[in-house]
């Protein structure tokens, strides 16, 4: 199920950057090889509440000044 998660419902830090890729880097190896998507991370809970889901989101720079952003603090789009 895909839903828009509003930032006020988060129990943890607003943004936890798990992994970043610069696809404009011509020396970037295939991110699917050599554990490219494997990453250790820590989620710090800031307040009490009921955990219903883990939220995943991304921000992609498509062109200078043009971004696709699905972060909870961004305006809602059809990408949710």
C-alpha positions in Angstrom: 0.0 0.0 0.0 1.3 3.4 -0.9 0.1 6.4 1.0 1.5 9.9 1.6 3.0 10.1 5.1 2.7 13.5 6.7 5.7 14.7 8.7 3.7 15.2 11.9 3.1 11.4 12.1 6.7 10.4 12.2 8.0 9.0 15.5 11.7 9.4 14.5 14.0 12.0 13.0 12.4 13.7 10.1 15.0 12.5 7.6 17.5 9.6 8.0 19.7 9.4 5.0 20.4 5.7 4.4 22.2 5.8 1.0 23.0 8.4 -1.6 24.0 7.9 -5.2 25.3 10.4 -7.7 24.2 9.0 -11.1 26.0 11.8 -12.9 29.4 10.4 -11.7 30.7 8.5 -14.7 32.9 6.3 -12.4 29.9 5.1 -10.3 29.7 1.3 -10.3 26.5 -0.5 -10.7 24.6 0.2 -7.4 23.2 -3.3 -7.5 26.7 -4.9 -7.4 29.1 -5.1 -4.4 26.4 -4.5 -1.8 25.5 -1.1 -3.3 22.1 -0.9 -1.6 23.2 -2.5 1.7 23.8 0.1 4.3 23.9 0.2 8.1 21.7 2.9 9.6 20.1 3.9 12.9 16.6 5.3 13.5 16.3 7.4 16.6 12.8 7.5 18.1 11.9 11.0 19.3 8.4 10.4 20.8 6.0 7.8 21.9 3.4 6.3 19.6 2.3 3.2 17.7 4.5 2.1 14.9 2.3 1.1 11.9 4.9 1.2 9.1 8.4 2.1 8.0 8.4 5.0 5.6 10.7 5.1 2.6 11.1 8.1 0.4 13.6 9.7 -2.0 14.6 12.9 -3.6 16.0 12.8 -7.2 17.5 15.8 -9.0 16.3 15.4 -12.6 17.7 18.6 -14.0 19.1 21.8 -12.5 16.2 23.2 -10.4 13.9 20.2 -11.1 13.5 17.6 -8.4 11.2 14.6 -7.8 10.7 14.5 -4.0 8.6 12.0 -2.0 9.9 13.1 1.4 7.2 13.4 4.2 7.9 17.2 4.5 7.5 17.8 0.7 4.3 18.8 -1.1 2.1 15.8 -2.0 2.3 14.7 -5.7 0.9 11.7 -7.6 4.1 9.9 -6.7 3.0 9.9 -3.0 
